[in-house]
Amino acid sequence: MIPDHRLADLRIRNQHIDTNDFKTPEDVVKNMLAMQAQNYAGAKWAIGLRTQNANNAIIEQAINDGKILRTHLLRPTWHFVSPGDIRWLLALTGPRINAINAEMYKKFELDTNTLNKGNDVFVKALQGNRQLTRTQLANVLQENGIPTDELRFTLLLMHAELDAVICNGARIGKQFSYALLDERAAATPPLSKQEALVKLATGYFNTRGPATIHDFATWSGLTIADCSVGLDNIKHQLVHEVIDGKTYWMPDNIVEAKTNRRAYLLPAFDEFAIAYKDRDALVNSKYQAQARKVIFDPIIVVDNQVVGNWKRSIKTNRIDVGLNLYGKLNKTQLKAVEAAIKHYQKFME
């Protein structure tokens, strides 16, 4: 049986945080299937942690080139996703997100005709590999008689993303842009709902295990019933352990991470924290009360346990990192944290 405190050890290894096995940023995203990315700078670092010899510029270029796409799927928030996976993930999770957004569509008088008209406007404005900023797209909508005040513009953009009409384009200066999905990602054969659920479950448990069915549902934004369909079809490929009455599923080749003298600076919303409903196993038991925002703030991980938070400060010629430790660390642990800081600073260079 796996003791509760070792769940984090196994997840660190399974998420390739301690091994950074992948040669390119796009390989990381393809392996992880989807990575939460509303905190753009932090999400790039989440990829960098798992990539050999990566830096911020390399990952930014992969995104600009369309090797990694950014859009809304799974839970209704931004995710990085591979061009080869974006369509079936949208087809599977988009209807549920639209159902969640239905009251907001109604509140802002975005009926089906208006939403479809918005999609048509986006297609006309972006066709021919054009990429436009949010401000430019808002102006185009207004010119076509579609109001963009309050949350209307955000909802129109998200709906077009969920309909597989638009996704991110390359950054224009410091501004985000949008492009047509058809011009950023090749068409892929559609999957049945069951095929998609099986593929989603395979990707999740092979990269986030040990995890429960409730962890899977929280991460995917789908119902327990749908998640059970996916898991039930791959149980024969996994192994499981019961801890405190909860069944944890994981790949049968998973091995424990090396915990000695290792520390990591993880960004806010890293998959190490966000991919689970119950996050207690990630935090040193002494610091549970202090770590309530473990998924919302950048975290310091030592020996695979959260022991504090960190914050970057961008100076003219350097990146400073401030630490908020929940308690004292020994000399070996502090040395490991210093190495983690240097790793992040090198990435940002």
C-alpha positions in Angstrom: 0.0 0.0 0.0 1.2 3.5 -0.8 1.3 5.7 2.4 -0.5 9.0 2.0 2.6 11.1 2.1 4.1 9.3 -0.9 1.3 10.4 -3.3 3.1 13.6 -3.9 6.4 11.7 -4.6 4.8 9.6 -7.3 3.0 12.5 -8.8 6.2 14.6 -9.1 7.7 11.7 -11.1 4.6 10.9 -13.2 4.3 14.6 -14.2 8.0 14.6 -15.2 8.8 17.5 -12.9 11.9 15.8 -11.4 13.1 14.3 -14.7 12.3 16.9 -17.5 12.4 14.1 -20.0 11.0 16.0 -23.0 13.2 17.6 -25.7 10.6 20.2 -26.9 7.8 22.2 -25.3 5.3 20.7 -27.6 6.2 17.2 -26.5 5.4 18.2 -22.9 2.0 19.6 -23.8 1.2 16.5 -26.0 2.1 14.2 -23.1 0.1 16.2 -20.5 -2.9 16.5 -22.9 -3.9 19.9 -21.5 -2.2 22.3 -19.1 -4.0 25.1 -17.3 -2.8 28.4 -18.7 -4.7 31.5 -17.7 -1.6 32.7 -15.9 0.4 32.9 -19.1 3.9 33.5 -17.7 3.5 30.9 -15.1 2.1 28.3 -17.6 5.2 28.8 -19.8 7.3 28.0 -16.8 5.2 24.9 -16.1 6.2 23.7 -19.5 9.8 24.7 -19.0 10.1 22.7 -15.8 9.3 19.6 -17.8 11.5 20.3 -20.8 15.2 19.8 -21.4 17.2 22.9 -21.9 14.2 25.1 -22.4 13.9 28.8 -21.8 11.1 31.4 -21.9 11.9 32.5 -25.5 11.9 28.9 -26.9 8.5 28.2 -25.4 7.1 31.6 -26.5 8.3 30.8 -30.0 6.5 27.4 -30.0 3.3 29.1 -29.0 3.7 31.8 -31.7 4.4 29.1 -34.3 1.2 27.2 -33.4 3.0 24.2 -32.1 1.2 24.8 -28.8 -2.3 26.3 -28.8 -4.1 28.2 -26.1 -7.9 28.1 -25.7 -10.8 27.4 -23.3 -11.6 23.7 -22.7 -12.1 21.2 -19.9 -13.1 23.4 -17.0 -14.0 26.8 -18.4 -10.6 28.3 -18.3 -7.5 28.7 -20.5 -5.4 25.7 -21.3 -2.4 24.9 -23.4 -3.1 22.0 -25.8 -1.6 20.2 -28.8 -3.0 21.0 -32.2 -3.6 17.3 -32.7 -5.8 17.1 -29.6 -7.7 20.4 -29.6 -10.6 19.4 -31.7 -11.7 16.2 -29.9 -11.2 17.9 -26.5 -13.4 20.8 -27.6 -16.0 18.4 -29.0 -16.0 16.5 -25.7 -15.9 19.4 -23.1 -17.3 22.3 -25.1 -21.0 21.4 -24.7 -20.7 21.2 -21.0 -19.0 24.6 -20.7 -21.6 26.1 -23.0 -24.3 24.7 -20.6 -22.4 26.3 -17.7 -22.3 29.6 -19.5 -26.0 29.4 -20.6 -27.2 31.8 -17.9 -24.5 34.3 -18.7 -25.4 34.2 -22.4 -29.0 34.9 -21.5 -28.1 37.6 -19.0 -26.2 39.5 -21.7 -28.8 38.9 -24.5 -26.5 36.6 -26.5 -29.0 34.3 -28.2 -28.1 31.6 -30.7 -28.4 34.0 -33.6 -26.1 36.6 -32.0 -23.5 34.0 -31.1 -23.5 32.5 -34.6 -23.3 36.0 -36.1 -20.2 36.6 -33.9 -18.6 33.4 -35.2 -19.3 34.6 -38.8 -17.7 38.0 -38.1 -14.6 36.3 -36.6 -14.2 34.1 -39.6 -14.5 37.0 -42.1 -12.1 39.2 -40.1 -9.4 36.5 -39.6 -9.5 34.4 -42.8 -6.3 34.4 -44.8 -4.1 33.8 -41.8 -4.8 37.2 -40.3 -4.3 37.5 -36.5 -6.0 40.3 -34.6 -5.8 41.5 -31.0 -8.7 41.6 -28.6 -9.1 45.4 -29.2 -9.1 44.9 -33.0 -11.7 42.1 -32.8 -13.9 44.1 -30.4 -13.9 47.0 -33.0 -14.9 44.5 -35.8 -17.8 43.2 -33.7 -19.0 46.7 -33.0 -18.8 47.7 -36.7 -21.1 44.7 -37.4 -23.7 45.8 -34.8 -22.7 43.4 -32.0 -22.2 45.2 -28.6 -19.1 44.3 -26.7 -19.7 46.1 -23.4 -19.5 44.4 -20.0 -18.8 40.6 -20.4 -20.4 40.3 -23.9 -17.0 40.4 -25.7 -15.4 37.8 -23.4 -18.4 35.5 -23.8 -18.5 35.9 -27.6 -14.8 35.0 -27.8 -15.2 31.9 -25.5 -18.2 30.7 -27.5 -16.2 30.9 -30.7 -13.4 29.0 -29.1 -15.7 26.3 -27.9 -17.2 26.1 -31.4 -13.7 25.4 -32.7 -13.7 28.7 -34.7 -10.9 30.6 -33.1 -7.9 30.0 -30.8 -4.8 32.0 -29.9 -2.6 33.5 -32.5 1.0 34.7 -32.1 1.6 37.5 -29.6 1.7 41.0 -31.1 4.1 42.8 -28.9 2.8 42.2 -25.5 -0.8 41.7 -26.7 -2.5 38.4 -27.2 -4.1 37.8 -30.6 -6.6 35.4 -32.1 -6.5 33.3 -35.2 -8.8 30.8 -37.0 -8.4 27.3 -35.6 -8.7 25.9 -39.1 -5.6 27.9 -40.0 -3.6 26.8 -36.9 -4.5 23.1 -36.6 -5.0 20.5 -39.3 -8.3 18.7 -39.3 -8.4 15.4 -37.4 -10.9 12.5 -37.5 -13.8 13.0 -35.1 -14.1 10.7 -32.1 -17.2 9.2 -30.6 -18.0 10.4 -27.1 -16.8 7.1 -25.6 -13.6 7.1 -27.6 -12.9 10.6 -26.4 -13.7 9.7 -22.8 -11.3 6.8 -23.0 -8.6 8.9 -24.5 -9.1 11.6 -21.9 -8.9 9.1 -19.0 -5.8 7.5 -20.5 -4.0 10.8 -20.7 -5.1 11.9 -17.3 -4.2 8.8 -15.2 -1.0 8.1 -17.1 0.3 11.6 -16.3 -1.4 12.6 -13.1 -1.8 9.3 -11.2 -2.1 8.3 -8.5 -5.5 9.9 -8.7 -9.1 9.1 -7.9 -12.2 9.3 -10.1 -13.2 12.5 -8.2 -9.8 14.0 -9.0 -10.4 13.1 -12.7 -13.8 14.7 -12.6 -12.5 17.9 -11.0 -9.7 18.2 -13.5 -11.8 17.5 -16.6 -15.0 19.4 -15.6 -17.1 16.4 -16.6 -19.6 14.4 -14.6 -18.7 11.4 -12.5 -20.8 9.3 -14.8 -18.8 10.3 -17.9 -15.5 10.0 -16.1 -16.5 6.5 -15.0 -17.0 5.5 -18.6 -13.5 6.5 -19.4 -11.9 5.0 -16.4 -13.8 1.7 -16.6 -12.5 1.1 -20.1 -8.8 1.5 -19.1 -8.7 -0.1 -15.6 -7.0 -3.2 -17.0 -4.1 -0.9 -18.1 -3.7 0.6 -14.6 -2.9 -0.4 -11.1 -4.7 0.8 -8.0 -4.2 1.3 -4.3 -6.8 2.1 -1.6 -5.8 4.8 0.9 -8.2 5.9 3.6 -11.1 4.4 1.7 -10.2 6.1 -1.6 -9.1 4.2 -4.7 -6.1 5.7 -6.5 -5.4 4.7 -10.1 -2.0 5.0 -11.7 0.1 3.5 -14.5 1.7 0.2 -13.6 5.2 1.4 -14.4 5.2 4.4 -12.0 8.2 4.7 -9.8 8.9 6.9 -6.8 10.6 10.2 -7.3 14.0 10.9 -5.8 13.3 13.1 -2.9 16.8 13.9 -1.6 18.1 17.4 -2.0 15.4 18.4 -4.5 13.4 21.6 -4.6 11.2 23.2 -7.2 9.6 26.6 -7.8 6.2 25.7 -9.3 3.9 28.4 -10.8 0.4 29.1 -9.7 -2.1 26.6 -11.2 0.6 24.1 -12.0 -0.8 20.6 -12.8 0.9 19.3 -9.7 -1.7 21.2 -7.7 -4.6 21.9 -10.0 -5.2 18.4 -11.3 -6.6 17.0 -8.1 -9.7 17.6 -5.9 -7.9 16.7 -2.7 -4.6 18.5 -2.4 -3.7 17.7 1.2 -1.1 15.1 0.2 0.9 17.8 -1.5 1.4 19.9 1.6 3.7 19.2 4.6 1.2 18.3 7.4 2.7 21.1 9.6 1.6 23.7 7.1 -1.9 22.8 6.0 -3.5 25.9 7.5 -0.9 28.2 5.8 -1.2 26.5 2.4 -4.9 27.1 1.7 -4.1 29.0 -1.5 -1.8 26.2 -2.8 -3.3 26.3 -6.3 -3.6 30.1 -6.6 0.0 31.2 -5.7 3.4 30.0 -6.9 4.6 27.3 -4.5 7.9 26.2 -3.2 8.2 22.4 -3.2 11.0 20.7 -1.1 11.2 16.9 -0.9 7.9 16.9 -2.9 6.0 18.8 -0.3 4.7 22.4 -0.4 6.7 24.4 2.2 6.0 28.0 1.1 5.3 30.5 -1.7 7.5 32.5 -4.0 7.1 35.7 -6.0 9.3 37.0 -8.8 10.3 40.6 -9.2 11.5 41.7 -12.7 14.4 44.2 -12.6 16.2 45.9 -15.4 19.0 43.3 -15.7 17.8 40.5 -13.5 14.9 38.5 -12.0 14.7 38.5 -8.2 12.8 35.8 -6.4 11.3 36.4 -3.0 10.5 33.5 -0.6 7.7 33.1 1.9 8.6 29.9 3.8 6.0 28.4 6.1 8.7 27.2 8.5 12.5 26.6 8.8 14.4 24.5 6.3 17.8 22.9 7.0 20.9 23.8 5.2 20.6 21.1 2.6 17.0 22.1 1.8 17.9 25.8 1.6 20.7 24.9 -0.9 18.2 23.0 -3.0 15.9 26.0 -3.0 18.8 28.2 -4.1 19.4 25.8 -7.0 15.7 26.0 -7.9 15.8 29.8 -8.0 18.9 29.7 -10.3 17.0 27.2 -12.5 14.1 29.7 -12.9 16.4 32.7 -13.4 18.2 30.8 -16.2 14.9 29.9 -17.8 13.9 33.6 -17.8 17.2 34.7 -19.4 
